Amino acid sequence: MDRHPDIDAIFAGNDLMAVGALKALIRRGIRVPEQVAVCGFDGINMSEITEPEITTVAQPIYEMGALVSRILIKKIEGNMEEDRTYELDVSLIPRKSTQRRESS
C-alpha cells in the first residue's frame, strides 16, 4: 500500500489470503470497503465470519474432490483417459467487503 496507494481493490488467491489482507488493511487504518474492496476465492465459511464479511468466488469444493477421486480410481485401475480438461461452475457471492455506498 505504501508503494501503490491508489489501489482500491484486492482480489486474493484464496479466502484465507483475503482474511489476511483484510486484517492488514484494518491494522493500517484503511476502511474496507470504503477505501479498498476485498474479494477472495474458494467460498469457505471463514469468509462469512469476518467483519466485514468477505466477498468470494465460491468453487464447488465437494464436486472437485469427487471428480478427482473418480479420476484417481480410473488411473489406479489403468483406465485413464488421455489428458483432459474439466470445467466446473463457480459463483460470485457478494458480501460487505466490496459493497460501497453510493455517495450523494
All heavy atoms as an XYZ file, in Angstrom:
809
protein
N       0.828     -1.193      0.000
C       0.000      0.000      0.000
C       0.870      1.253      0.000
O       0.449      2.271     -0.522
C      -0.956      0.005      1.190
C      -1.992     -1.129      1.211
S      -3.070     -1.253     -0.222
C      -3.972      0.252     -0.164
N       2.059      1.158      0.585
C       2.964      2.313      0.569
C       3.428      2.615     -0.853
O       3.507      3.770     -1.246
C       4.187      2.058      1.461
C       3.833      2.045      2.935
O       2.815      2.663      3.315
O       4.569      1.412      3.708
N       3.740      1.558     -1.604
C       4.231      1.756     -2.974
C       3.117      2.062     -3.956
O       3.351      2.691     -4.990
C       4.991      0.518     -3.450
C       6.300      0.333     -2.742
C       7.163     -0.716     -3.359
N       6.393     -1.884     -3.777
C       6.918     -3.035     -4.110
N       8.211     -3.193     -4.079
N       6.164     -4.049     -4.475
N       1.895      1.599     -3.676
C       0.774      1.797     -4.600
C      -0.465      2.274     -3.824
O      -1.450      1.545     -3.696
C       0.458      0.496     -5.339
C       1.623     -0.065     -6.087
N       2.054      0.467     -7.282
C       2.465     -1.081     -5.798
C       3.102     -0.212     -7.703
N       3.381     -1.152     -6.818
N      -0.434      3.490     -3.334
C      -1.548      3.978     -2.511
C      -2.864      4.151     -3.272
O      -3.910      4.315     -2.654
C      -1.030      5.322     -1.987
C       0.003      5.743     -2.979
C       0.617      4.481     -3.501
N      -2.824      4.064     -4.603
C      -4.042      4.233     -5.389
C      -4.823      2.922     -5.560
O      -5.891      2.913     -6.163
C      -3.700      4.815     -6.767
C      -2.662      3.988     -7.515
O      -1.873      3.269     -6.862
O      -2.628      4.075     -8.748
N      -4.334      1.823     -4.990
C      -5.058      0.547     -5.082
C      -6.409      0.703     -4.400
O      -6.502      1.197     -3.281
C      -4.238     -0.582     -4.420
C      -3.022     -0.901     -5.273
C      -5.093     -1.831     -4.212
C      -2.078     -1.911     -4.647
N      -7.468      0.282     -5.095
C      -8.799      0.394     -4.491
C      -9.489     -0.955     -4.346
O     -10.628     -1.028     -3.893
C      -9.675      1.365     -5.275
C      -9.977      0.899     -6.681
O      -9.419     -0.124     -7.119
O     -10.786      1.565     -7.349
N      -8.790     -2.053     -4.709
C      -9.364     -3.384     -4.533
C      -8.259     -4.428     -4.491
O      -7.210     -4.266     -5.115
C     -10.335     -3.704     -5.660
N      -8.532     -5.492     -3.744
C      -7.622     -6.632     -3.681
C      -8.426     -7.880     -4.003
O      -9.475     -8.130     -3.390
C      -6.999     -6.773     -2.276
C      -6.119     -5.566     -1.970
C      -6.221     -8.086     -2.150
C      -5.612     -5.515     -0.541
N      -7.948     -8.658     -4.993
C      -8.525     -9.965     -5.285
C      -7.484    -10.984     -4.840
O      -6.448    -11.137     -5.473
C      -8.846    -10.133     -6.769
C      -9.525    -11.448     -7.063
C     -10.890    -11.567     -6.933
C      -8.788    -12.550     -7.453
C     -11.519    -12.777     -7.191
C      -9.399    -13.758     -7.712
C     -10.771    -13.879     -7.584
N      -7.754    -11.639     -3.734
C      -6.801    -12.591     -3.168
C      -6.947    -13.955     -3.835
O      -8.028    -14.326     -4.293
C      -7.034    -12.716     -1.662
N      -5.862    -14.711     -3.845
C      -5.847    -16.023     -4.483
C      -6.719    -17.047     -3.791
O      -7.120    -18.035     -4.405
N      -7.026    -16.830     -2.523
C      -7.954    -17.703     -1.799
C      -8.544    -16.919     -0.627
O      -8.102    -15.809     -0.326
C      -7.273    -19.006     -1.350
C      -6.109    -18.786     -0.418
O      -6.220    -18.132      0.608
N      -4.957    -19.322     -0.779
N      -9.526    -17.497      0.020
C     -10.218    -16.780      1.097
C      -9.326    -16.525      2.307
O      -9.457    -15.489      2.964
C     -11.472    -17.535      1.522
C     -12.598    -17.430      0.509
O     -12.537    -16.544     -0.369
O     -13.546    -18.222      0.587
N      -8.420    -17.454      2.620
C      -7.525    -17.223      3.760
C      -6.605    -16.037      3.497
O      -6.333    -15.239      4.407
C      -6.705    -18.476      4.067
C      -7.499    -19.651      4.645
C      -6.592    -20.855      4.850
C      -8.178    -19.268      5.951
N      -6.148    -15.897      2.268
C      -5.334    -14.732      1.921
C      -6.172    -13.462      2.004
O      -5.668    -12.401      2.406
C      -4.746    -14.910      0.528
C      -3.697    -16.007      0.459
S      -3.180    -16.395     -1.217
C      -2.272    -14.916     -1.634
N      -7.431    -13.543      1.642
C      -8.320    -12.383      1.734
C      -8.511    -11.971      3.193
O      -8.544    -10.781      3.508
C      -9.665    -12.687      1.078
N      -8.612    -12.950      4.092
C      -8.712    -12.648      5.522
C      -7.444    -11.928      5.979
O      -7.504    -10.936      6.704
C      -8.946    -13.936      6.354
C      -8.797    -13.658      7.844
C     -10.324    -14.521      6.054
N      -6.292    -12.413      5.538
C      -5.033    -11.756      5.877
C      -4.956    -10.340      5.339
O      -4.494     -9.425      6.031
N      -5.409    -10.148      4.105
C      -5.417     -8.807      3.506
C      -6.346     -7.879      4.292
O      -5.991     -6.732      4.581
C      -5.845     -8.881      2.041
N      -7.522     -8.387      4.641
C      -8.481     -7.602      5.421
C      -7.865     -7.183      6.752
O      -7.930     -6.012      7.139
C      -9.755     -8.419      5.643
C     -10.830     -7.795      6.510
C     -11.407     -6.547      5.838
C     -11.946     -8.802      6.779
N      -7.227     -8.118      7.416
C      -6.597     -7.830      8.713
C      -5.497     -6.773      8.563
O      -5.412     -5.841      9.363
C      -6.027     -9.129      9.279
C      -5.478     -9.011     10.670
C      -5.050    -10.383     11.186
C      -4.513    -10.283     12.593
N      -4.133    -11.601     13.123
N      -4.681     -6.911      7.542
C      -3.596     -5.945      7.316
C      -4.146     -4.558      7.002
O      -3.619     -3.550      7.493
C      -2.697     -6.434      6.179
N      -5.195     -4.500      6.194
C      -5.800     -3.201      5.863
C      -6.362     -2.532      7.115
O      -6.140     -1.333      7.346
C      -6.898     -3.384      4.811
C      -6.417     -3.769      3.415
C      -7.583     -4.228      2.549
C      -5.671     -2.621      2.760
N      -7.075     -3.296      7.913
C      -7.667     -2.744      9.136
C      -6.574     -2.251     10.082
O      -6.690     -1.170     10.668
C      -8.589     -3.788      9.804
C      -9.841     -3.987      8.933
C      -8.974     -3.360     11.217
C     -10.714     -5.149      9.349
N      -5.494     -3.007     10.206
C      -4.376     -2.583     11.061
C      -3.761     -1.275     10.585
O      -3.241     -0.496     11.379
C      -3.297     -3.655     11.101
C      -3.628     -4.793     12.009
C      -2.465     -5.742     12.122
N      -2.766     -6.784     13.088
C      -2.067     -7.883     13.220
N      -1.010     -8.090     12.456
N      -2.400     -8.774     14.113
N      -3.799     -1.029      9.303
C      -3.241      0.212      8.733
C      -4.248      1.363      8.783
O      -3.954      2.457      8.329
C      -2.828     -0.020      7.289
C      -1.653     -0.980      7.153
C      -1.322     -1.180      5.703
N      -0.784      0.052      5.146
C       0.479      0.244      4.805
N       1.334     -0.738      4.934
N       0.890      1.378      4.314
N      -5.450      1.088      9.295
C      -6.464      2.130      9.371
C      -7.173      2.377      8.050
O      -7.803      3.417      7.863
N      -7.078      1.429      7.131
C      -7.735      1.552      5.826
C      -9.120      0.932      5.932
O      -9.268     -0.218      6.352
C      -6.897      0.868      4.724
C      -5.539      1.579      4.621
C      -7.636      0.848      3.398
C      -4.530      0.873      3.735
N     -10.127      1.696      5.556
C     -11.516      1.240      5.683
C     -11.912      0.344      4.513
O     -11.726      0.695      3.353
C     -12.458      2.446      5.776
C     -12.230      3.273      7.038
C     -13.208      4.448      7.184
N     -13.546      5.148      5.952
C     -12.801      6.091      5.379
N     -11.665      6.451      5.903
N     -13.210      6.684      4.276
N     -12.465     -0.819      4.871
C     -12.960     -1.779      3.884
C     -14.477     -1.790      3.989
O     -15.011     -1.961      5.070
C     -12.386     -3.196      4.181
C     -12.963     -4.226      3.239
C     -10.865     -3.187      4.132
N     -15.201     -1.562      2.938
C     -14.832     -1.425      1.542
C     -14.713      0.024      1.068
O     -14.465      0.247     -0.113
C     -15.993     -2.104      0.830
C     -17.177     -1.695      1.650
C     -16.657     -1.712      3.082
N     -14.887      0.982      1.958
C     -14.918      2.384      1.526
C     -13.660      2.813      0.779
O     -13.749      3.544     -0.213
C     -15.148      3.311      2.731
C     -16.493      3.144      3.389
C     -16.563      1.997      4.381
O     -15.520      1.340      4.635
O     -17.653      1.742      4.907
N     -12.500      2.374      1.259
C     -11.251      2.749      0.597
C     -10.693      1.634     -0.283
O     -10.180      1.895     -1.359
C     -10.205      3.143      1.648
C     -10.527      4.435      2.366
C      -9.526      4.703      3.465
O      -9.628      4.129      4.537
N      -8.559      5.561      3.189
N     -10.773      0.408      0.206
C     -10.265     -0.744     -0.543
C     -11.261     -1.891     -0.412
O     -11.652     -2.259      0.696
C      -8.879     -1.195     -0.018
C      -8.404     -2.441     -0.750
C      -7.856     -0.079     -0.148
N     -11.685     -2.430     -1.542
C     -12.565     -3.596     -1.557
C     -11.706     -4.856     -1.492
O     -10.569     -4.866     -1.955
C     -13.407     -3.603     -2.828
N     -12.257     -5.931     -0.906
C     -11.522     -7.189     -0.791
C     -12.410     -8.331     -1.272
O     -13.573     -8.435     -0.886
C     -11.085     -7.455      0.669
C     -10.410     -8.817      0.796
C     -10.165     -6.352      1.180
N     -11.812     -9.195     -2.120
C     -12.519    -10.369     -2.619
C     -11.571    -11.561     -2.529
O     -10.384    -11.440     -2.819
C     -12.963    -10.166     -4.069
S     -13.902    -11.547     -4.758
N     -12.116    -12.694     -2.124
C     -11.337    -13.925     -2.052
C     -11.810    -14.925     -3.082
O     -12.666    -14.627     -3.922
N     -11.247    -16.129     -2.989
C     -11.608    -17.190     -3.923
C     -11.589    -18.506     -3.170
O     -10.573    -18.863     -2.588
C     -10.603    -17.253     -5.084
C     -11.024    -18.179     -6.186
C     -11.737    -17.698     -7.262
C     -10.717    -19.531     -6.140
C     -12.137    -18.549     -8.286
C     -11.107    -20.385     -7.149
C     -11.819    -19.894     -8.227
N     -12.664    -19.194     -3.111
C     -12.841    -20.525     -2.522
C     -14.282    -20.722     -2.089
O     -14.892    -21.711     -2.417
C     -11.942    -20.803     -1.306
C     -10.549    -21.250     -1.671
O     -10.370    -21.796     -2.767
O      -9.642    -21.046     -0.845
N     -14.780    -19.774     -1.274
C     -16.133    -19.929     -0.751
C     -16.163    -20.662      0.577
O     -17.172    -21.257      0.927
N     -15.038    -20.609      1.339
C     -15.032    -21.284      2.632
C     -15.816    -20.467      3.654
O     -16.001    -19.256      3.506
C     -13.597    -21.560      3.132
C     -12.830    -20.264      3.366
C     -12.858    -22.491      2.174
C     -11.466    -20.453      4.023
N     -16.276    -21.138      4.705
C     -17.117    -20.484      5.712
C     -16.430    -19.328      6.424
O     -17.096    -18.400      6.870
C     -17.593    -21.512      6.741
C     -18.548    -22.515      6.144
O     -19.173    -22.267      5.119
N     -18.646    -23.667      6.769
N     -15.110    -19.379      6.537
C     -14.396    -18.326      7.252
C     -14.666    -16.946      6.654
O     -14.651    -15.946      7.368
C     -12.901    -18.601      7.265
C     -12.134    -17.587      8.079
S     -10.393    -17.965      8.201
C     -10.459    -19.356      9.303
N     -14.947    -16.878      5.359
C     -15.188    -15.580      4.732
C     -16.479    -14.928      5.229
O     -16.684    -13.740      5.050
C     -15.207    -15.710      3.206
O     -16.223    -16.590      2.795
N     -17.324    -15.718      5.881
C     -18.584    -15.187      6.416
C     -18.445    -14.645      7.834
O     -19.317    -13.915      8.283
C     -19.653    -16.281      6.444
C     -20.073    -16.777      5.087
C     -21.138    -17.842      5.204
O     -22.298    -17.477      5.452
O     -20.797    -19.032      5.053
N     -17.384    -15.009      8.542
C     -17.295    -14.629      9.954
C     -16.397    -13.420     10.199
O     -16.211    -13.021     11.339
C     -16.849    -15.823     10.831
C     -15.451    -16.294     10.456
C     -17.850    -16.946     10.772
C     -14.876    -17.338     11.395
N     -15.834    -12.861      9.148
C     -15.014    -11.669      9.309
C     -15.920    -10.438      9.355
O     -17.109    -10.507      9.030
C     -14.026    -11.527      8.134
O     -14.764    -11.455      6.915
C     -13.050    -12.694      8.084
N     -15.341     -9.334      9.738
C     -16.095     -8.074      9.713
C     -15.257     -7.048      8.985
O     -14.199     -6.666      9.494
C     -16.412     -7.622     11.138
C     -17.275     -6.385     11.199
C     -18.598     -6.513     10.420
O     -19.279     -7.546     10.513
O     -18.923     -5.540      9.703
N     -15.667     -6.621      7.807
C     -16.888     -7.034      7.115
C     -16.731     -8.425      6.495
O     -15.612     -8.899      6.308
C     -17.033     -5.976      6.012
C     -15.639     -5.539      5.726
C     -14.905     -5.614      7.043
N     -17.871     -9.054      6.219
C     -17.850    -10.356      5.551
C     -17.201    -10.194      4.179
O     -17.386     -9.186      3.508
C     -19.272    -10.887      5.376
C     -19.955    -11.201      6.691
C     -21.401    -11.617      6.499
O     -21.973    -11.397      5.411
O     -21.966    -12.167      7.452
N     -16.429    -11.205      3.772
C     -15.643    -11.098      2.550
C     -16.389    -11.651      1.343
O     -16.887    -12.774      1.363
C     -14.295    -11.835      2.714
C     -13.487    -11.167      3.835
C     -13.519    -11.867      1.408
C     -12.222    -11.909      4.207
N     -16.442    -10.848      0.298
C     -16.954    -11.309     -0.989
C     -16.039    -12.423     -1.475
O     -14.825    -12.349     -1.299
C     -16.972    -10.150     -2.001
O     -17.942     -9.192     -1.561
C     -17.305    -10.613     -3.403
N     -16.618    -13.441     -2.083
C     -15.805    -14.565     -2.539
C     -16.348    -15.144     -3.837
O     -17.522    -14.976     -4.156
C     -15.726    -15.660     -1.450
O     -14.801    -16.660     -1.855
C     -17.072    -16.296     -1.180
N     -15.470    -15.794     -4.553
C     -15.874    -16.600     -5.701
C     -15.863    -18.037     -5.192
O     -14.803    -18.577     -4.866
C     -14.898    -16.430     -6.886
C     -15.291    -17.353     -8.030
C     -14.875    -14.976     -7.347
N     -17.040    -18.619     -5.057
C     -17.158    -19.963     -4.486
C     -16.968    -21.013     -5.564
O     -17.581    -20.948     -6.624
C     -18.528    -20.125     -3.833
N     -16.079    -21.943     -5.264
C     -15.893    -23.060     -6.175
C     -16.532    -24.302     -5.553
O     -16.644    -24.389     -4.330
C     -14.425    -23.273     -6.476
C     -13.536    -23.479     -5.270
C     -12.085    -23.598     -5.678
O     -11.766    -23.926     -6.805
N     -11.187    -23.346     -4.748
N     -16.950    -25.254     -6.372
C     -17.646    -26.443     -5.860
C     -16.650    -27.447     -5.268
O     -16.277    -28.427     -5.910
C     -18.350    -26.984     -7.103
C     -17.464    -26.573     -8.233
C     -16.899    -25.236     -7.826
N     -16.228    -27.205     -4.044
C     -15.156    -27.983     -3.425
C     -15.518    -29.470     -3.343
O     -14.693    -30.330     -3.661
C     -14.799    -27.391     -2.045
C     -14.236    -25.973     -2.241
C     -13.809    -28.274     -1.301
C     -14.062    -25.182     -0.969
N     -16.733    -29.798     -2.934
C     -17.129    -31.204     -2.834
C     -17.075    -31.882     -4.202
O     -16.524    -32.976     -4.345
C     -18.542    -31.333     -2.238
C     -18.983    -32.771     -2.117
C     -18.628    -33.532     -1.014
C     -19.732    -33.371     -3.131
C     -19.014    -34.858     -0.915
C     -20.113    -34.697     -3.037
C     -19.754    -35.440     -1.933
O     -20.135    -36.755     -1.847
N     -17.639    -31.220     -5.203
C     -17.651    -31.794     -6.550
C     -16.228    -31.967     -7.086
O     -15.932    -32.942     -7.777
C     -18.480    -30.936     -7.506
C     -19.970    -30.988     -7.251
C     -20.439    -30.032     -6.145
O     -19.581    -29.351     -5.520
O     -21.635    -29.983     -5.896
N     -15.343    -31.023     -6.757
C     -13.952    -31.135     -7.191
C     -13.299    -32.369     -6.572
O     -12.596    -33.123     -7.255
C     -13.183    -29.872     -6.800
C     -13.591    -28.647     -7.583
S     -12.938    -27.106     -6.898
C     -11.195    -27.346     -7.018
N     -13.541    -32.590     -5.298
C     -12.985    -33.757     -4.617
C     -13.523    -35.054     -5.196
O     -12.777    -36.023     -5.390
N     -14.832    -35.081     -5.472
C     -15.439    -36.284     -6.047
C     -14.865    -36.570     -7.431
O     -14.565    -37.727     -7.770
C     -16.958    -36.116     -6.113
N     -14.701    -35.538     -8.236
C     -14.147    -35.706     -9.576
C     -12.719    -36.229     -9.517
O     -12.358    -37.176    -10.219
C     -14.196    -34.378    -10.339
C     -13.567    -34.356    -11.728
C     -14.268    -35.345    -12.654
C     -13.616    -32.951    -12.300
N     -11.902    -35.641     -8.656
C     -10.523    -36.079     -8.526
C     -10.465    -37.535     -8.048
O      -9.635    -38.320     -8.512
C      -9.737    -35.143     -7.567
C      -8.403    -35.727     -7.187
C      -9.554    -33.787     -8.200
N     -11.356    -37.900     -7.143
C     -11.394    -39.291     -6.666
C     -11.705    -40.254     -7.805
O     -11.058    -41.303     -7.936
C     -12.442    -39.445     -5.568
O     -12.102    -38.665     -4.452
N     -12.679    -39.913     -8.634
C     -13.023    -40.775     -9.778
C     -11.853    -40.887    -10.754
O     -11.549    -41.968    -11.252
C     -14.274    -40.250    -10.489
C     -15.555    -40.435     -9.689
C     -16.803    -40.180    -10.524
N     -16.867    -38.866    -11.104
C     -17.385    -37.783    -10.511
N     -17.878    -37.873     -9.289
N     -17.411    -36.623    -11.128
N     -11.176    -39.781    -11.004
C     -10.024    -39.794    -11.915
C      -8.908    -40.659    -11.333
O      -8.286    -41.462    -12.046
C      -9.532    -38.353    -12.181
C     -10.579    -37.578    -12.978
C      -8.193    -38.362    -12.897
C     -10.317    -36.087    -13.053
N      -8.650    -40.516    -10.048
C      -7.601    -41.292     -9.397
C      -7.900    -42.794     -9.456
O      -7.018    -43.602     -9.756
C      -7.422    -40.838     -7.952
C      -6.317    -41.513     -7.147
C      -4.966    -41.335     -7.826
C      -6.281    -40.951     -5.738
N      -9.134    -43.169     -9.205
C      -9.525    -44.584     -9.274
C      -9.316    -45.117    -10.691
O      -8.771    -46.211    -10.883
C     -10.984    -44.783     -8.801
C     -11.052    -44.543     -7.286
C     -11.500    -46.168     -9.178
C     -12.452    -44.436     -6.734
N      -9.721    -44.348    -11.705
C      -9.501    -44.775    -13.097
C      -8.012    -44.965    -13.379
O      -7.617    -45.917    -14.048
C     -10.092    -43.754    -14.079
C     -11.582    -43.823    -14.211
C     -12.049    -42.811    -15.247
C     -13.558    -42.849    -15.392
N     -14.008    -41.902    -16.423
N      -7.215    -44.040    -12.876
C      -5.769    -44.123    -13.105
C      -5.195    -45.374    -12.445
O      -4.393    -46.100    -13.041
C      -5.075    -42.865    -12.598
C      -3.614    -42.819    -12.931
C      -3.040    -41.448    -12.667
C      -1.615    -41.429    -13.170
N      -1.264    -40.224    -13.825
N      -5.600    -45.646    -11.215
C      -5.126    -46.829    -10.493
C      -5.534    -48.107    -11.227
O      -4.752    -49.059    -11.322
C      -5.664    -46.834     -9.041
C      -4.997    -45.703     -8.245
C      -5.451    -48.190     -8.374
C      -5.627    -45.441     -6.888
N      -6.753    -48.128    -11.756
C      -7.253    -49.302    -12.467
C      -6.698    -49.417    -13.884
O      -6.947    -50.391    -14.570
C      -8.784    -49.261    -12.524
C      -9.435    -49.416    -11.164
C     -10.944    -49.212    -11.195
O     -11.459    -48.635    -12.192
O     -11.603    -49.616    -10.218
N      -5.949    -48.405    -14.324
C      -5.382    -48.422    -15.662
C      -6.359    -48.022    -16.745
O      -6.125    -48.265    -17.924
N      -7.446    -47.401    -16.369
C      -8.482    -46.975    -17.323
C      -8.455    -45.467    -17.563
O      -9.470    -44.883    -17.900
C      -9.873    -47.365    -16.815
C     -10.032    -48.852    -16.671
O      -9.444    -49.613    -17.421
N     -10.809    -49.280    -15.689
N      -7.312    -44.876    -17.400
C      -7.215    -43.415    -17.508
C      -7.310    -42.965    -18.959
O      -6.657    -43.524    -19.837
C      -5.883    -42.961    -16.903
C      -5.745    -41.488    -16.754
S      -6.998    -40.855    -15.651
C      -6.881    -39.135    -16.013
N      -8.140    -41.967    -19.175
C      -8.232    -41.359    -20.499
C      -7.003    -40.477    -20.704
O      -6.265    -40.196    -19.769
C      -9.492    -40.490    -20.579
C     -10.770    -41.249    -20.334
C     -11.972    -40.305    -20.217
O     -11.862    -39.137    -20.621
O     -12.999    -40.755    -19.715
N      -6.819    -40.035    -21.922
C      -5.737    -39.081    -22.166
C      -6.027    -37.810    -21.373
O      -7.132    -37.609    -20.876
C      -5.650    -38.777    -23.664
C      -5.119    -39.934    -24.466
C      -4.821    -39.533    -25.904
O      -4.472    -38.364    -26.129
O      -4.957    -40.402    -26.764
N      -5.009    -36.972    -21.291
C      -5.186    -35.712    -20.566
C      -6.456    -35.019    -21.017
O      -6.750    -34.945    -22.210
C      -3.989    -34.788    -20.796
C      -2.750    -35.276    -20.071
O      -2.885    -36.094    -19.152
O      -1.656    -34.830    -20.442
N      -7.161    -34.513    -20.061
C      -8.446    -33.878    -20.337
C      -8.610    -32.686    -19.400
O      -8.126    -32.710    -18.273
C      -9.548    -34.908    -20.101
C     -10.905    -34.422    -20.444
C     -11.913    -35.542    -20.325
N     -13.231    -34.946    -20.309
C     -14.310    -35.556    -19.906
N     -14.249    -36.797    -19.495
N     -15.472    -34.950    -19.915
N      -9.285    -31.678    -19.866
C      -9.568    -30.504    -19.041
C     -11.003    -30.592    -18.547
O     -11.914    -30.901    -19.307
C      -9.390    -29.208    -19.866
O      -8.038    -29.152    -20.330
C      -9.694    -27.991    -19.030
N     -11.189    -30.328    -17.271
C     -12.518    -30.329    -16.671
C     -12.852    -28.907    -16.244
O     -11.994    -28.203    -15.716
C     -12.558    -31.247    -15.444
C     -12.315    -32.693    -15.773
C     -11.031    -33.214    -15.836
C     -13.384    -33.552    -16.034
C     -10.806    -34.544    -16.144
C     -13.163    -34.880    -16.343
C     -11.870    -35.367    -16.395
O     -11.657    -36.686    -16.702
N     -14.069    -28.508    -16.451
C     -14.521    -27.189    -16.015
C     -15.730    -27.346    -15.117
O     -16.686    -28.047    -15.475
C     -14.888    -26.315    -17.218
C     -13.698    -25.900    -18.048
C     -14.077    -24.940    -19.164
O     -15.080    -24.202    -19.020
O     -13.355    -24.927    -20.173
N     -15.680    -26.709    -13.970
C     -16.798    -26.706    -13.041
C     -17.232    -25.266    -12.839
O     -16.418    -24.342    -12.901
C     -16.386    -27.342    -11.708
C     -15.887    -28.789    -11.781
C     -15.377    -29.252    -10.425
C     -16.983    -29.714    -12.270
N     -18.500    -25.069    -12.588
C     -19.026    -23.720    -12.406
C     -18.609    -23.143    -11.054
O     -18.516    -23.857    -10.060
C     -20.553    -23.720    -12.493
C     -21.056    -24.029    -13.892
O     -20.319    -23.742    -14.858
O     -22.170    -24.565    -14.020
N     -18.356    -21.856    -11.045
C     -18.112    -21.108     -9.820
C     -19.208    -20.049     -9.704
O     -19.925    -19.780    -10.669
C     -16.715    -20.435     -9.825
C     -15.620    -21.482     -9.869
C     -16.569    -19.449    -10.961
N     -19.336    -19.471     -8.529
C     -20.340    -18.414     -8.376
C     -19.799    -17.310     -7.476
O     -19.093    -17.569     -6.506
C     -21.646    -18.977     -7.800
O     -21.401    -19.584     -6.548
N     -20.136    -16.091     -7.839
C     -19.739    -14.930     -7.051
C     -20.724    -14.767     -5.900
O     -21.939    -14.761     -6.110
C     -19.738    -13.669     -7.921
C     -19.419    -12.367     -7.198
C     -17.977    -12.380     -6.677
C     -19.647    -11.177     -8.112
N     -20.190    -14.645     -4.691
C     -21.027    -14.396     -3.513
C     -20.667    -13.009     -2.993
O     -19.674    -12.834     -2.280
C     -20.811    -15.466     -2.432
C     -21.126    -16.846     -2.992
C     -21.666    -15.165     -1.208
C     -20.818    -17.988     -2.050
N     -21.435    -11.999     -3.396
C     -21.122    -10.631     -2.953
C     -21.466    -10.429     -1.478
O     -22.522    -10.843     -1.023
C     -21.983     -9.752     -3.851
C     -23.021    -10.640     -4.438
C     -22.565    -12.055     -4.287
N     -20.528     -9.822     -0.770
C     -20.742     -9.522      0.641
C     -20.242     -8.112      0.923
O     -19.829     -7.388      0.026
C     -20.021    -10.552      1.514
C     -20.589    -11.964      1.348
C     -20.114    -12.861      2.481
N     -20.628    -14.198      2.318
C     -19.885    -15.261      2.018
N     -18.569    -15.144      1.856
N     -20.439    -16.454      1.898
N     -20.221     -7.740      2.183
C     -19.944     -6.352      2.569
C     -18.550     -5.830      2.197
O     -18.358     -4.634      2.044
C     -20.146     -6.191      4.080
C     -21.582     -6.339      4.503
C     -21.723     -6.177      6.007
C     -23.146     -6.434      6.437
N     -23.276     -6.358      7.905
N     -17.564     -6.719      2.019
C     -16.211     -6.242      1.775
C     -16.034     -5.580      0.401
O     -14.989     -4.988      0.130
C     -15.200     -7.386      1.895
O     -15.359     -8.320      0.841
N     -17.067     -5.655     -0.442
C     -16.992     -4.991     -1.745
C     -18.182     -4.076     -2.003
O     -18.292     -3.509     -3.082
C     -16.933     -6.036     -2.887
O     -18.055     -6.909     -2.792
C     -15.653     -6.837     -2.842
N     -19.049     -3.929     -1.040
C     -20.274     -3.141     -1.244
C     -20.081     -1.721     -0.759
O     -20.270     -1.418      0.403
C     -21.456     -3.809     -0.540
C     -21.756     -5.167     -1.116
C     -22.820     -5.896     -0.339
O     -23.246     -5.488      0.727
N     -23.264     -7.029     -0.868
N     -19.721     -0.873     -1.712
C     -19.535      0.553     -1.390
C     -20.851      1.276     -1.487
O     -21.650      1.009     -2.378
C     -18.513      1.164     -2.329
C     -17.154      0.552     -2.135
C     -16.106      1.271     -2.918
N     -14.813      0.675     -2.631
C     -13.848      0.570     -3.488
N     -13.991      1.020     -4.721
N     -12.714      0.027     -3.143
N     -21.018      2.212     -0.621
C     -22.238      3.044     -0.670
C     -22.073      4.105     -1.730
O     -20.989      4.657     -1.918
C     -22.488      3.704      0.688
C     -22.813      2.715      1.742
C     -23.177      3.439      3.019
N     -23.364      2.445      4.063
C     -23.139      2.657      5.330
N     -22.715      3.833      5.735
N     -23.333      1.719      6.214
N     -23.148      4.385     -2.410
C     -23.127      5.466     -3.413
C     -23.037      6.797     -2.677
O     -23.737      7.035     -1.712
C     -24.405      5.426     -4.251
C     -24.548      4.185     -5.095
C     -23.509      4.092     -6.187
O     -23.133      5.130     -6.762
O     -23.049      2.971     -6.450
N     -22.125      7.663     -3.125
C     -22.027      8.985     -2.485
C     -23.082      9.900     -3.053
O     -23.408      9.869     -4.215
C     -20.631      9.563     -2.687
O     -20.211      9.399     -4.011
N     -23.660     10.730     -2.167
C     -24.742     11.615     -2.589
C     -24.230     12.932     -3.066
O     -23.283     13.450     -2.685
C     -25.708     11.885     -1.462
O     -25.747     10.924     -0.489
